[in-house]
């Protein structure tokens, strides 16, 4: 049997649950719009400021490093304080300010410093948002809700809208205006969170039996360890793709910037659909088979970019299906760890798993991929992507099933 829901008595109705998930998803989408902005604007920025492919990787590494540190610190602090909403509000306002600074950068070092500060502002938003969703949404819909919270807005805005809008703005006015645009919507969502969401209730947890699982035991759990390792691999996969795929498409495949922007936007459509379809499938058939299947599907994208010689529509289809692994991110970053140990540790576990992925994957991989691209050409990062998704598929084979509905059917 699945564990009882300690928050059932204090949980609000379906309409409020939908609003919480939708608003937090929109807010994180605006965060990711800004995070991805340098990648889609890089052909313009690199030409204007004149730096190497290694420097391109360093920009991604800088944000990933401070994003990871913030995830570690803010997630654990939020769990200890019992405060979630106010953390998301202030972090959202801080990233808006940093986006303006990015647009004003006149050199690589200023842009580098701005991205460091941006990671500090943004890193704690997702772990704490996941914790709010765990508190407010019924367990039977947890996988889909956490998938929507992390992936729907981030991919529709950060992966689909961002390349189309930002490339158009850069061609029309300049790349700096793209960063200024990215800042404004965050002010609106921060205000909506502040005035329309409640601080999730902690009463049920305060009167429940204290967690039997310590943090030391939590990070000795098989699923938590495997999810952290998979996070390192697949965060690396995404960051390398965002940083170097636009350059590969424009410089190696000789696509026009507008064509490249549409090709990258296909990833946003794929991830937007996957944000609720992939976790919903895992709610029904289990986390483990979905983790294995969609990790393997990620091999399509780098192989297609390297070897497919047909038209743009065919390559777009390959990009669409290959990017389906993006739907796995809320599962290994939050859902599986919180189901495997204790949902009351959701923000801490999410911050730690996300932090491991960002530090070991997001920080190191773009630097390594950039150095490899300088030596062997822009195809090298795509070969790195292929190896990463193969390794993630192998690790997923070792996961233990954690989906409540599947465990209930098995009598656990």
N, C-alpha and C positions, 0 to 999 in steps of 0.2 A: 504493500500500500504506500501511496505517496504521503509525505509529511503534511500535517495540518497547516493551514494558512493562518499565522498569528495576527495578521492585519485585517482579516475579513470583517471584523466588527467595526473598524474605523474607516474602511475604504469607501470612498464616494462612488457614485453611479457611473454607468458606462460613458455618458456624455463628458463628464469631467476627466475620466481616464483617457478618452480620445484626445481631448484638448491638451492634457499634459504631454502626451506622447507627440502630438502634432507640433506643439509650440517648441518643445525641446529639440525636435528634429529640425525645424526651421532655423532655430538659433544655431545649431551645430552646422547646418548647411551654410550659413553666412560665415561661420568660422572657417569652413573648408574652402569657400569661395576665395577667401584671402590667402589661406595656406597654399592653394594651387596657383594663385595669381602669378608668382614669379616664373613658374614653369611654362605657362602659356605665353607670357610676355618675354620669355628669355631670348628669343631671336632678336627682339628689339633692344632689350636691356644690354645684352652682350655686345651688340654692335655699337651702342651708345657709350657704354662705360669701358668696353674693351678689355675683357678678362677671359681666361682660359676655361677649358672644359673642367679641369680640376677645381677651379674656383666656382663653377656652376654647382658641382657636387658639394663644395664646402657650404654654400648657402643653404642647401637642403639639410646638411648635417647640423648646422648651427641651430636651426629651428627645432629639429628632432631632438637634439640634446636637451635644450631647455624645456621643450614640451614634455620630455620624459621625466625630468627632475620635478617639474610642476605636478605631473600625474602622480609620482611617488608621494610627494609631500602633501598636496592638497587633498587627494583621495583619503589618505589616512587621517589627516586633520579633520576633515568633514565627518568621518565616522566617529571620531572621538568627541567632537563638539556636539554632534547631533544636529548640525546646521547644514542645509543643502542649498536652499533657494538663494540665500544671500550671496553664497560663494559663486554661483552661476552668474548672478547679476553683475557683481563687481568685476569678475573675470571678463565678461562680455564687453563691458565698458572700456576696460583696459586694452583689449585687443583692437578696438576702434581707434584709440589714440595711436597705437603702434602702427596701424595701417597708414595713417597720415604721414608718420615719420618715414615709412618705406618709400612713399611717393616723393618725398622731398629729398631723398638721398642723391648726392652728387658724385659719389665714388663707391667703389666696391666695399671699402671698410665701413662706410656709413650704412650701406644697405645690409652688410653682414651684422653690424651691431643692432640694427632695427629688427632683423629676423631673430636674433637671440632674445630680444625683449618680447617679441611676438610669441615665441614658444612659452615663455613664462606666463603670459596672459592666457593663452589658449589651452595649455596642457591639462589643467584641472577640470575643464568644462565637461568632458565626456565621462570620466569616472563618476563625478557627482550626479550628472544627468542620469546615468544608468542606475545609481542608487535611488534616485527619486522614482524612476519607473518601477523598480523592484518593490518599493514601498506602496505605490499607488495602483498597480495593475495586477489583476488576478493571475496566479501561477499558470493556469491553463493557457493563457495568451502571452506569457512572458517572453517566449522566444521571438514571436512575431513583433511584439511591442518593442523589445530591445533592438531588433533588427531595423525597424522603422526609425527609432530614435537615433541610432548611430548612422544608418546608411541612406535613408530615403532623401532627407534634405541635403545631406553632405554630397551625395552623388548627383542629384538633380541640379543643385546650384553649383557645387564645386567641380563637378566633372562634365556636366552637360551645358549649363548656362554659361559658366565661366569662360571656356575657350571661345565660344561664339561671341559673347559680349566684349570680353577683354581684347581679343584680336581686332575686333571692329573699332573699339575705342582707340587702341594703339595706332591703327591705320588712319583714323579720323583726327585725333587730337594729340596722342602721345601715350607712352606707357605709364607715365606718372599719374595721369587722370584715372587709370584703371585702379590703382591703389586707393585713390581718394573715394572712388565709387564704392569700393569694397567695405569702407568703414561705416557709411551712413546707415544701412539697414540694421546693423548690430545695436545701434542706439534704440531703435524701435522695439526690437525683440527683448532687449534688456528691460525696457519699461513694461512690456506686456507680462514678462515673467514676474517682475516685482509686484504688479498690481492685480494680476488675475490668478496666480498660483498660490497655494498655501504652503507653509513649511510642512513637509510630510510628517504625519503623527509618529511619535516614538513610543506611545504609551503601551502598545501591545508588546513591544520588545522589552520595555522596562519591567513589566510584570511577568514576562515569560522566563523560563529557566535560562540562566546565563549560558552562553555558548560553551559546549564541552570541548570544542576544537580551538586550540591556541593558534596564534599566528605561526609559530614554529611548525606545528602539525599541519597547518593549512598548506604551507609551502613545501611540505614533504609529501603531499598528496600527488598521486600519479597523474591525474588529469591536469592539475594546476601546473606541474612541471612540464608536461607535454604541451599544454596550451601556451606557456611562456616560450618554449622553443619554437613552436609553430608561429608565434607572433614575431619572433626575430626574423624568420624566413619570409613570411608573407608581407610584413611591413617593408622589408628590404625590397621585395618584388614590386610593391606599389610605388615606393619612393623612387626606385631606379626608373620605373616606367614613366612616372610623371616628369622626372628631371631630364631624361634623355630621349624618350620616344618622340617628342616634338622636334628635337634636333635631328634625329635619325630620319624622320619622314621628310623634313624640308631639305636636309643636306645630302642624304644618301639616296632617298627615293625621289628627290627633286620635286616634291609637292609644293604648290603655292601655299603661303601661310593660311589663306582662307580654306583650302582643301584640308590642310592639316588640322585646322580648328574643328571642322566637321567630323573628321575621323576621330579625334580625341573626344568630341562630344558624344559619339556613339558609346564610349565607355560609360558616360554618365547615364544614358538611357538604360544600358544593361544593368548598371549598379542600382539605379532607381527601382527597376522591377525586382531585381534580386534582393533588395533590402527587406521586402516582406515575403516574397515567394520562397526564398531559400530557408529562412528561419521557420516559416510556416510549414514547409515540407519536413523540416527536422522536428517540429512539434508532433507531427503525425507519425513519421517512420523512424525517427531517432536521430540523434546528433552525429553519431559515429559514421553511418553510411554516407550522410550528406557531406561531412568533412572530407572523407576519402574521395568521393566522386567529384566534388567541385574543386578540390585542390588539384586533382589530375587534369581537370578541364583547363586550368590555367596554362598548361603547356602550349595550347593552341596559339595564344597571342604572340609570343616571341617567334615561334616557328613560322607563323603566317607572315609577320613583318619581314622576316629574313628571306623566305623562300617563295611566297605566293607571288605569281607574276601576272595574274589576271587583272580585271578592272577594279575600280574603287569600291563598287558595291559588294563584290566578293570579299575584299579585304575588310570592309566594314562588318560583314557578317562574321568573319573570323574574330574580329575585335569584340563584337557583341557577345559571342558565346564564351570566348576565352576569359573575358572580364567577369564572368559569372562568379568566380571565386570571391569577389568582393563581398558577396552576401554572407560569407563565413565570418567576417571580422567581429561582429558583435557576439557571435557564438563562442569563439575561442578567447576573446578578450573579457567577456563578462558572463554570458549565460552559463557555459559549462563550468567555469570555476565556482560561480555562486551556487549552482546546483550540486556541485560535488562536495562542497565543504559547508558553508553556512551563508544564506542570502544576506544576513546582517553584516557580513564583511564585504558586501558588493563593491562599495567605492574603493576600499583598500585593495581588494584583489584585482579589480579592474585597473587601478592605478599602477599596481606592481606589474601585472602582465603587459599592459600597454607600455609601461616604462621600459621593461626588458626589451620589447620589440623596438621601441624608439631608440634606445641607447645602443644596443648591439646591432640592430638592423638599420634603423633610420639614420643614425649618425655615421656608422662606418661604411655602409653599402654605397651611398652616393659618392663618397670620397674615393673608395676603391674603384667603383665603376667609372668615375671621371678620369682617374689615373690610367685605367685600362683603355679608355677611349682615346686618350692622348697617345698611347703607345700603339694600339692595334686597330684603332678606328672605332667609329660609333656603333658598329655591330657588336663589339665586346659586351656592352651592358645588356644586350638582349640575350646573349649566351649565359650571362650571369642570372638573368631572370629565369631562364629555362632550368638551370640547376637548382635554383631556390624552390621552385614549385615541385620538382621531383622529390626533393628532400622532405617538403611538407607533406606530400602524399604518403611517404613511408612512415613518418611520425604519426600521422592520423590513424594508421592501422593499430596503434597501441592504445588508443583512447578507450575508456570504459563508458558505457552508455549512461546518460544522465537525464534524458527527457522524462518529465513526470508521467506523461500519458503512456509512454512505452514501458516504463518501470511498473506502472500500475497494472498494465496488461500481463506483465510477467509475474505479478504477485509480489513485488518488492516494495 
